[in-house]
Amino acid sequence: MEILRVTKGKTTTDSFELVFPLLMDENMLRVDFYIEGWRYYDGEKSLETLEMGQELKLVRESNHQHDKYTVKILLTDDTQLGYIPAVYAKFFSTLLKEDQFVSMTIKAINKYGIPQIKVLVHVTGLLPLHLREKYPNLLYPTQNKLEYT
């Protein structure tokens, strides 16, 4: 299980990947995930200044050359740490485009971990009914199922 947690179940020969579910509780959502693309941006330069509970910014990057749903993760001074994982990108890009409330904080910092598990973030946000209906297979209702902590 530890190997699956670190690798997210992804191998070089397939596209299967284990991800955290988007938990839905009435009109709120929450999810934890690791910042993607950490090694390609300014995360390492900023690592010593990061703190648990620190607020981060989410910014749509609709002009990205590979994916119009890309969402950047930034420090408050606009230093880029990386991106939201691709599996969540369209969903969060839609939330941000519609000016829905979304909050991201640092949940855990693994200074000596590999880049894929360096910083774990916690995201919460408002979930309007029309998006609950649009993304039913992505959302995991907590009132009827077990939660993770």
C-alpha positions, 0 to 999 in steps of 0.5 A: 500500500505504501508503494501505491501511495507513493506511485499513485498506482501509476506505472510507465506502461499504463495510464491507470492511476490511484487518486483521492476521491472528491468528497461531497458533503451537502453543498461542500467538497473537499479533497487532498492531493499532492502538487503535480509538476513540483520539480519543474517550478519554484517549489524547491526554492520556496520549500523552506518558507512553506508552512502547514496550513498556509493558504495557496492560490488556484489560477486557471490557465486556459491558454495552456498549450496542452490542456485548456483546463489547467489550474496552477498552484501559486503562493500568495506572491504568485510563485508557481509551485505546480499544478492541480492533478489532471484528473481534477483539472476540468472540475476545478477550472469550471469552479474557478471560471464560475467564481465559486469559492475554493480554498487550498491550504498545505496539509503536509510537507515532506521536505525529503520526499520525492517530488511527487509527494513533496507537498500535500494540499487540502482543498475545500469549496462550494459545490453548486447543484448544477456541478453536482449533476454535471460531475456525478462520477467524480464526486463521492458523497460522504453521507452514505459512504465511508470517509477517509481522514 
